[in-house]
Every structure is written in structure tokens, then in C-alpha cells.
Amino acid sequence: MRGIIDLTDGLAQRNPMLIVHTRTLDPLSRAVRLALGEKRAVFHVREALPFEEDTTILALSQDGTTPILVDDSWGHGATISEALSIFEYLEDLLPTPPLLPGGPLERAAVRTLTIRAIRSLGPIVERIVTEKARKLMTRGGAPDPSILRQAHGEANQALDQIGRAAEGEGWIGGKKLSMADLVVAAHFSVLDYLDAVNWASAPAGKDWYARLKQRPAFRPLLLDGLAGLSAPPHYTDLDF
């Protein structure tokens, strides 16, 4: 069990006892941690084995995937799996600040952006994690340069699109930070850890990511690491 991450500064009246089960290079695990941080929750992080079956995770979820949120506030360990369900649960549990801002149409738009981001960025991250991390840590052979070259290109193209989307009003879903920003930033944080982003290729995307990177909720992610696989020096630099 890792230490308590305490970002409280006026927690809601009910004091939930939250445990989030994560994996270091799982972008949706990171997104849930960002959401909890933005809501100034007190929570424990339990880091699962990165590329192995984890008995604790399997006991909570049959497919063995992360993230998983356990709310033990009532002593019976309510378990919520699947990132989107966790986000919705947190909106009900800790409504301030909202990560689904605006009215029904605005919230629907943020949900749509979030789902599209997971569908488009998830496979890119998975390929790069496999080639640069999984193969290294499981002795699965050398990275495939052709796969990496294509995935890096797709990541940089996505960053440019994100920058364009955020340029007008500041955030992907409009004038306020939302779940969509956290999910996209979490994916790019994994790519950044693996030095798979050419930030100079998309200045507007870099500016958007830098603003997220400087938020207090983001800073615990910059402390993440895997033995034998170091992040590039700029990973922890708030000003790049």
C-alpha cells in the first residue's frame, strides 16, 4: 500500500474512505487519480503489479483490469470498476468541483469526448507501452521500430488535434476543466513517461498539457516510476 495522497483543502462534509487500485502505466488509472485529486479527496493508492496477474485485483474484478475504486465509507467495501462508472460515482459522491460541468447538453458532449478519447488514444498508448515497457520488463524481445514509428506519429497527430480543440475556450470541452481533459491528459502522461511525444510539433497541445501538468492534482503522477524504466528529464519539469 502506498502512502495517503492528501489533497484536502475543504473536503465535502462526508469523509469517504477511498482506495483506488491502479497500475502505473494504465492511463485510466491515472485519470481516476486526477479526478480524485481535483475533487480534493483523501484516498489511498494501491499499485498493482504492472504486467502480471494480481490476486487482489482478480478478487475485485474478474477481468483483472484497473482502475478499481473501493469505497469503504460504510464498512462494506463498495466496489466500482470501469473508469467511466468511477467518474460518474465520484460526481455523485463529491459533486464539487464538477467534472461534468454545464447543462445536460454540455455534459453529454463531455461524455462523448471522453469516450472518443479512450477509443482513439487507448490503442496508441497500449502499443507504445507494449513495445517500450512490457517487452522490456517481461523480456519479450526488442521493440518493433515500425510499430513505434506509426504510434508516435499518431500520438503527435492527436496532440495537434487536442491543441486545436482547446485553443478556443481553454479546455477540450469548453471553458471549464472537465473529465475529458483529465482522461486525455492521463493518456499523454503515459506517453510522456515513455518519451513518445514530440511536444514541439503541436505548441497549442503542449500549452494545454502544461496547464494540466501544473495543477496540484497532477503532481503525484510525476512521482510515478517503474524499476528499470526511467522517464525522460522533462517528465517532472512543470515548465517542460
C-alpha positions as CSV (number, residue, x, y, z in Angstrom):
1,M,0.0,0.0,0.0
2,R,1.4,3.4,-1.0
3,G,1.0,6.4,1.3
4,I,-2.0,8.5,1.5
5,I,-2.3,11.2,-1.1
6,D,-3.8,14.1,0.8
7,L,-5.0,17.0,-1.4
8,T,-7.7,18.2,1.0
9,D,-8.5,21.8,1.3
10,G,-12.1,21.8,2.4
11,L,-13.3,18.2,1.8
12,A,-17.0,17.6,1.5
13,Q,-18.9,17.0,4.7
14,R,-18.9,13.3,4.3
15,N,-15.4,11.9,4.6
16,P,-15.2,8.9,2.3
17,M,-12.7,6.1,2.8
18,L,-11.5,5.5,-0.8
19,I,-9.0,3.1,-2.2
20,V,-8.1,3.2,-5.8
21,H,-6.4,0.1,-7.3
22,T,-4.2,1.2,-10.2
23,R,-1.3,0.3,-12.5
24,T,1.4,2.8,-13.2
25,L,1.2,2.8,-17.0
26,D,-2.6,2.4,-17.1
27,P,-3.9,5.8,-18.4
28,L,-7.4,5.3,-17.0
29,S,-5.9,4.6,-13.5
30,R,-4.2,7.9,-13.8
31,A,-7.3,9.7,-14.9
32,V,-9.2,8.4,-11.8
33,R,-6.4,9.6,-9.6
34,L,-6.6,13.0,-11.3
35,A,-10.3,13.2,-10.7
36,L,-9.9,12.3,-7.1
37,G,-7.2,15.0,-6.8
38,E,-9.3,17.7,-8.5
39,K,-12.1,16.9,-6.0
40,R,-9.7,17.3,-3.1
41,A,-10.4,13.8,-1.9
42,V,-8.3,11.8,0.6
43,F,-7.6,8.4,-0.9
44,H,-5.2,5.5,-0.8
45,V,-3.5,4.2,-3.9
46,R,-2.7,0.5,-4.2
47,E,-0.4,-0.1,-7.1
48,A,-0.9,-3.5,-8.8
49,L,1.8,-5.5,-10.5
50,P,2.4,-3.8,-13.9
51,F,2.4,-6.7,-16.3
52,E,1.3,-9.7,-14.1
53,E,-1.8,-11.1,-12.7
54,D,-2.6,-9.5,-9.3
55,T,-4.6,-11.6,-6.9
56,T,-6.1,-8.6,-5.1
57,I,-7.3,-7.1,-8.4
58,L,-8.7,-10.5,-9.5
59,A,-10.6,-10.8,-6.3
60,L,-12.3,-7.4,-7.1
61,S,-12.7,-7.8,-10.8
62,Q,-12.9,-11.0,-12.9
63,D,-11.1,-9.5,-15.9
64,G,-8.2,-8.2,-13.7
65,T,-8.2,-4.7,-15.1
66,T,-7.7,-1.4,-13.4
67,P,-8.8,1.1,-12.2
68,I,-11.0,-0.1,-9.4
69,L,-12.4,2.1,-6.8
70,V,-13.3,0.7,-3.3
71,D,-15.4,3.0,-1.1
72,D,-15.3,1.6,2.4
73,S,-17.2,4.5,4.0
74,W,-19.9,2.3,5.3
75,G,-17.7,-0.6,6.2
76,H,-18.8,-3.0,3.4
77,G,-16.3,-2.1,0.7
78,A,-18.5,-1.0,-2.2
79,T,-16.5,-1.8,-5.4
80,I,-16.8,0.2,-8.6
81,S,-14.9,-0.9,-11.7
82,E,-14.6,0.7,-15.2
83,A,-13.3,4.2,-15.4
84,L,-16.4,5.8,-16.7
85,S,-18.5,4.3,-13.9
86,I,-16.0,5.5,-11.4
87,F,-16.1,9.1,-12.8
88,E,-19.9,9.1,-12.6
89,Y,-19.8,7.7,-9.0
90,L,-17.4,10.5,-8.0
91,E,-19.6,13.1,-9.5
92,D,-22.4,11.9,-7.2
93,L,-20.2,11.3,-4.2
94,L,-18.1,14.5,-4.4
95,P,-20.1,16.9,-6.7
96,T,-17.7,19.9,-6.1
97,P,-15.9,20.8,-8.2
98,P,-17.9,19.2,-11.1
99,L,-16.0,17.4,-13.8
100,L,-19.2,17.2,-15.8
101,P,-19.9,21.0,-16.0
102,G,-22.8,22.8,-17.6
103,G,-26.3,21.6,-18.5
104,P,-27.5,18.3,-20.0
105,L,-26.2,19.0,-23.5
106,E,-22.8,20.2,-22.2
107,R,-22.4,17.1,-20.0
108,A,-23.4,14.8,-22.8
109,A,-20.8,16.5,-25.0
110,V,-18.1,15.9,-22.4
111,R,-19.1,12.3,-22.0
112,T,-18.9,11.9,-25.8
113,L,-15.4,13.5,-25.9
114,T,-14.3,11.2,-23.1
115,I,-15.5,8.0,-24.8
116,R,-13.9,9.1,-28.1
117,A,-10.6,9.9,-26.4
118,I,-10.5,6.5,-24.7
119,R,-11.3,4.7,-28.0
120,S,-8.7,6.7,-30.0
121,L,-5.8,7.2,-27.6
122,G,-6.1,3.9,-25.7
123,P,-4.8,1.7,-28.6
124,I,-1.9,4.2,-29.3
125,V,-0.9,4.1,-25.6
126,E,-1.2,0.3,-25.5
127,R,1.1,-0.2,-28.5
128,I,3.8,2.1,-27.1
129,V,3.5,0.6,-23.6
130,T,3.9,-2.9,-25.1
131,E,6.9,-2.0,-27.2
132,K,8.7,0.2,-24.7
133,A,7.7,-1.2,-21.4
134,R,6.1,-4.6,-21.4
135,K,8.7,-6.2,-23.7
136,L,11.5,-4.7,-21.5
137,M,10.0,-5.8,-18.2
138,T,8.9,-9.2,-19.3
139,R,11.9,-9.9,-21.5
140,G,9.7,-10.1,-24.5
141,G,12.2,-9.1,-27.1
142,A,13.3,-5.8,-28.7
143,P,10.8,-3.1,-29.6
144,D,9.5,-3.1,-33.1
145,P,10.6,0.2,-34.7
146,S,7.9,0.2,-37.3
147,I,5.1,-0.1,-34.7
148,L,6.7,2.6,-32.6
149,R,7.1,4.9,-35.6
150,Q,3.5,4.7,-36.6
151,A,2.2,5.0,-33.0
152,H,4.5,8.0,-32.3
153,G,3.1,9.7,-35.4
154,E,-0.5,9.0,-34.4
155,A,0.2,10.4,-30.9
156,N,1.7,13.6,-32.3
157,Q,-1.3,14.0,-34.7
158,A,-3.7,13.5,-31.7
159,L,-1.8,16.1,-29.7
160,D,-2.2,18.6,-32.5
161,Q,-6.0,17.9,-32.7
162,I,-6.3,18.3,-28.9
163,G,-4.5,21.6,-29.0
164,R,-6.8,22.9,-31.7
165,A,-9.9,21.8,-29.7
166,A,-8.6,23.5,-26.5
167,E,-7.4,26.7,-28.2
168,G,-10.7,28.5,-28.4
169,E,-12.1,28.3,-24.9
170,G,-9.1,26.9,-23.0
171,W,-10.2,23.3,-22.3
172,I,-11.3,20.4,-24.6
173,G,-15.0,20.5,-23.6
174,G,-15.4,24.3,-23.3
175,K,-14.5,27.0,-20.7
176,K,-14.2,24.7,-17.7
177,L,-11.9,21.8,-16.9
178,S,-13.7,18.5,-17.4
179,M,-13.5,14.8,-17.3
180,A,-12.4,14.8,-21.0
181,D,-9.3,16.9,-20.2
182,L,-8.3,14.5,-17.4
183,V,-8.7,11.4,-19.5
184,V,-6.8,12.8,-22.4
185,A,-4.0,14.2,-20.2
186,A,-3.7,10.9,-18.4
187,H,-3.1,9.2,-21.7
188,F,-0.5,11.8,-22.7
189,S,1.2,11.5,-19.3
190,V,1.9,7.8,-20.0
191,L,3.2,8.7,-23.5
192,D,5.4,11.4,-22.0
193,Y,6.8,8.9,-19.4
194,L,7.8,6.7,-22.3
195,D,9.2,9.7,-24.2
196,A,6.8,9.1,-27.1
197,V,5.6,12.7,-27.7
198,N,7.2,15.4,-29.8
199,W,5.8,18.3,-27.9
200,A,7.4,20.9,-30.3
201,S,5.2,19.5,-33.1
202,A,2.0,20.9,-31.5
203,P,2.5,24.1,-29.5
204,A,-1.2,24.5,-28.6
205,G,-1.4,20.9,-27.4
206,K,1.8,21.4,-25.4
207,D,0.3,24.6,-23.8
208,W,-2.9,22.7,-22.9
209,Y,-0.9,19.8,-21.3
210,A,1.4,22.2,-19.5
211,R,-1.5,23.9,-17.8
212,L,-2.8,20.5,-16.6
213,K,0.7,19.4,-15.6
214,Q,1.0,22.4,-13.3
215,R,-2.2,21.6,-11.3
216,P,-1.7,20.2,-7.8
217,A,-3.8,17.1,-8.7
218,F,-1.3,16.2,-11.4
219,R,1.8,16.3,-9.3
220,P,1.5,12.8,-7.7
221,L,1.6,11.3,-11.3
222,L,5.0,12.9,-11.8
223,L,6.4,10.8,-8.9
224,D,5.4,7.5,-10.6
225,G,8.1,5.2,-11.8
226,L,8.9,1.7,-12.7
227,A,12.1,0.0,-11.7
228,G,14.5,-0.2,-14.7
229,L,12.4,2.2,-16.8
230,S,13.1,5.9,-16.1
231,A,11.1,8.8,-17.5
232,P,12.9,11.5,-19.5
233,P,14.1,14.5,-17.5
234,H,11.4,16.8,-18.8
235,Y,8.7,14.5,-17.4
236,T,8.8,16.1,-13.9
237,D,9.5,19.6,-15.2
238,L,6.4,21.7,-14.7
239,D,7.6,24.1,-17.3
240,F,8.8,21.4,-19.7
